[in-house]
Amino acid sequence: MSNEETAHSSYAVDGRRTHPYVVAIVLLALIGIWAGARSLDQFDAQTPLPQIDSTIDVNRAPWWELTLLPGIGEGKAKALVEFREVQRVNNGWDEDKPVFRSPEDLQQVHGIGPKTVERMAPFVRFDSP
């Protein structure tokens, strides 16, 4: 083994040589992750989280927003929006008139039953102007 091979053998991993820059980058990344996790813990302990309204107005939300509700996929969301639009047209209501006034009203939409309403109830609201 030559002197050059001996000098670089300390960087061997599984019999392969590893460049010292790679080792330094990996170590710096690990230190950064560790330091970031520590600062995040301190942030969480000292800073109150902002209050966010996590409810969805089922009388105004587009179908894609309704899919964020538990138990509501694309099909049910589109059915809900279609039902809402048909009710407004058939009854001559403007867009500000709420079609749904309570969680139970959502059961009028095909595919939405009591179990679905129970799961989504904490996340919906029924705003009216």
Buried (B, 14 or more C-beta within 10 A) or exposed (E): EEEEEEEBEEEEEEEEEBEEEEEEEEEEEEEEEEEEEEEEEEEEEEEEEEEEEEBBBBBEBEBEBBBEBEBBEEEBBBBBBEBBEEBBEEEEEEEEEBBBEEBEBBBEBEEBEEEBBEEBBEBBEBEEE
